[in-house]
Amino acid sequence: MKSRRGAGRVSRVARGNLNYPGVGSTEHGRPPDGIPWLVTQAYLGEGAALYRRVAHGILAWQLQKRSGLRVRADSDVVVPGARVVSGFGVGPFRINAPCEVVWVRRPVPGDGPQSAGFGYGTLPGHPVRGEEAFEVEMDGQGKVFLKITAFSRPSNWFYAAGSAVTARAQRHVTSRYIGSAHELAAGES
């Protein structure tokens, strides 16, 4: 983590507390009652080397960065408690989405079935309240998949009024995440 000069304190890119029910739910697959839940999965290829490339990319914010989001984070690698602000848009039309990492799973030695990734939850100022997780999974046959799990509600009346636009934006960003995972799988720099 980066610290402020001379202050002796950790500099945070976002303030406030997690602002939704069910913190950590994306890790265990149980959504909070009454909140819409979405799981998207994409096949990436086969093999442990491919799995590890994608896992390391996910744990270095590469899905977000390669998706065209502007990313500012407390840490260059994903760690529990790290704060990140992803932004999209242009100039005064930029929407910032502050989040905090609530869980992390790293790759383990060996070529057997496993998954790696992280989940982060929303902080005040985010357009929605909820959680999103990014995982790469390798099954017993060596097939590798990207899995994105999310649950959320609009954070205020303004975003609720534009829920159709918000849903379309979420689908667009998810498709960009999948494209970024394919780049990582292919070893593109």
C-alpha positions in Angstrom: 0.0 0.0 0.0 1.1 3.5 -0.7 1.5 5.9 2.3 1.2 9.7 2.4 4.5 11.5 2.7 5.3 12.4 6.3 1.8 11.6 7.5 2.6 8.0 8.6 -0.9 7.0 7.5 -2.1 4.9 4.6 -3.5 7.0 1.7 -6.9 5.7 0.5 -8.3 6.2 -3.0 -11.8 5.9 -1.6 -13.5 6.6 1.8 -16.5 5.3 3.6 -17.7 1.8 4.5 -19.1 -1.1 2.5 -22.8 -0.2 1.9 -24.8 -3.3 1.1 -26.1 -6.5 2.8 -24.4 -9.8 2.2 -20.7 -8.8 2.3 -18.7 -11.8 0.9 -21.7 -13.5 -0.7 -20.0 -13.8 -4.1 -17.3 -16.0 -2.5 -19.9 -18.5 -1.2 -22.5 -18.3 -4.0 -25.4 -17.4 -1.8 -27.1 -14.1 -2.8 -28.7 -11.8 -0.2 -32.5 -12.1 -0.2 -34.3 -10.0 -2.8 -31.3 -8.6 -4.6 -30.8 -9.5 -8.3 -28.0 -12.0 -8.9 -26.1 -12.5 -12.2 -23.5 -15.1 -13.0 -21.7 -14.9 -16.4 -19.3 -17.6 -17.5 -16.9 -17.8 -20.5 -14.7 -20.6 -21.8 -11.1 -19.4 -22.2 -9.1 -22.5 -23.3 -7.2 -25.3 -21.6 -4.2 -25.9 -19.5 -2.5 -24.8 -16.2 -0.3 -22.2 -17.9 -3.3 -20.5 -19.4 -5.1 -20.7 -16.0 -2.1 -19.1 -14.2 -1.7 -16.3 -16.8 -5.4 -15.3 -16.3 -5.2 -15.7 -12.5 -2.2 -13.4 -12.3 -3.8 -10.9 -14.5 -7.0 -10.8 -12.5 -5.0 -10.4 -9.3 -3.2 -7.4 -10.8 -6.4 -5.4 -11.9 -5.8 -6.4 -15.5 -9.4 -7.2 -16.3 -10.4 -3.7 -15.3 -7.5 -2.0 -16.9 -7.7 -3.9 -20.2 -11.4 -3.2 -20.3 -10.8 0.5 -20.8 -11.6 1.5 -17.2 -9.4 4.1 -15.5 -8.2 2.3 -12.4 -6.8 3.9 -9.2 -6.0 1.4 -6.4 -4.4 1.4 -3.0 -2.3 -1.6 -4.1 -0.8 -2.7 -7.4 -2.0 -6.2 -6.6 -5.4 -7.3 -5.3 -5.3 -7.8 -1.5 -8.1 -8.0 1.1 -9.1 -4.5 2.1 -7.6 -2.8 -0.9 -9.6 0.1 -2.2 -10.0 0.8 -5.9 -11.9 3.4 -8.0 -12.7 2.4 -11.5 -13.9 5.2 -13.8 -15.5 5.3 -17.2 -16.7 8.1 -19.4 -15.1 11.3 -20.5 -14.3 14.5 -18.7 -17.3 15.8 -16.7 -19.3 12.7 -17.9 -17.0 10.3 -16.0 -18.6 7.9 -13.5 -16.4 6.7 -10.7 -17.1 3.4 -9.0 -15.3 3.1 -5.6 -15.0 -0.5 -4.2 -13.2 -2.4 -1.5 -11.8 -6.0 -1.9 -13.7 -8.3 0.4 -12.1 -11.6 -0.4 -9.2 -13.0 -2.5 -8.3 -16.5 -3.6 -4.8 -17.1 -5.1 -3.7 -20.0 -7.3 -2.4 -23.1 -5.6 0.5 -25.3 -6.7 -0.4 -28.1 -9.0 -2.5 -28.7 -12.1 -5.7 -30.0 -10.4 -9.1 -28.3 -10.3 -9.0 -24.9 -8.7 -10.1 -21.3 -8.9 -8.5 -17.9 -8.2 -9.8 -14.4 -8.1 -11.4 -11.8 -5.9 -14.6 -10.1 -4.9 -15.1 -6.4 -4.2 -18.0 -4.5 -2.7 -19.3 -1.0 -3.3 -18.5 2.1 -1.2 -20.3 5.4 -1.1 -20.3 7.2 -4.4 -20.7 4.0 -6.5 -23.8 4.0 -8.8 -25.0 0.7 -7.3 -24.8 -1.1 -3.9 -23.6 -4.6 -4.1 -20.7 -6.9 -4.9 -18.9 -8.3 -8.0 -16.4 -11.2 -8.2 -13.9 -12.2 -10.9 -12.7 -15.7 -10.9 -10.8 -18.0 -13.2 -11.6 -21.7 -12.8 -9.8 -24.8 -14.0 -11.8 -28.0 -14.0 -10.6 -31.6 -13.7 -10.1 -31.9 -17.5 -7.9 -28.7 -17.6 -10.7 -26.5 -19.2 -10.4 -22.9 -18.0 -13.4 -20.6 -17.5 -13.9 -17.0 -16.5 -16.7 -16.5 -14.0 -18.1 -13.1 -13.1 -20.7 -13.0 -10.3 -22.5 -9.9 -9.3 -25.5 -8.7 -7.2 -26.6 -5.1 -6.9 -29.3 -2.5 -6.6 -29.2 1.1 -7.7 -27.6 3.3 -5.0 -30.1 6.2 -5.3 -33.2 7.4 -7.2 -31.2 8.8 -10.1 -29.5 5.5 -10.9 -32.8 3.7 -10.3 -34.5 5.9 -12.8 -31.8 5.0 -15.4 -31.8 1.3 -14.6 -32.2 0.3 -18.2 -29.1 2.3 -19.1 -27.3 1.0 -16.1 -28.1 -2.6 -17.1 -26.9 -2.0 -20.6 -23.7 -0.5 -19.3 -23.1 -3.5 -17.0 -23.6 -5.9 -19.9 -21.1 -3.8 -22.0 -18.5 -3.8 -19.2 -18.9 -7.5 -18.6 -18.3 -8.2 -22.3 -15.2 -6.1 -22.1 -14.0 -8.1 -19.1 -14.5 -11.3 -21.1 -12.5 -9.8 -23.9 -9.7 -8.9 -21.5 -9.7 -12.4 -20.1 -9.3 -13.8 -23.6 -6.3 -11.4 -24.1 -4.7 -12.7 -20.8 -5.4 -16.3 -21.8 -3.6 -15.7 -25.2 -0.6 -14.1 -23.4 -1.2 -10.7 -25.0 0.7 -7.9 -23.4 
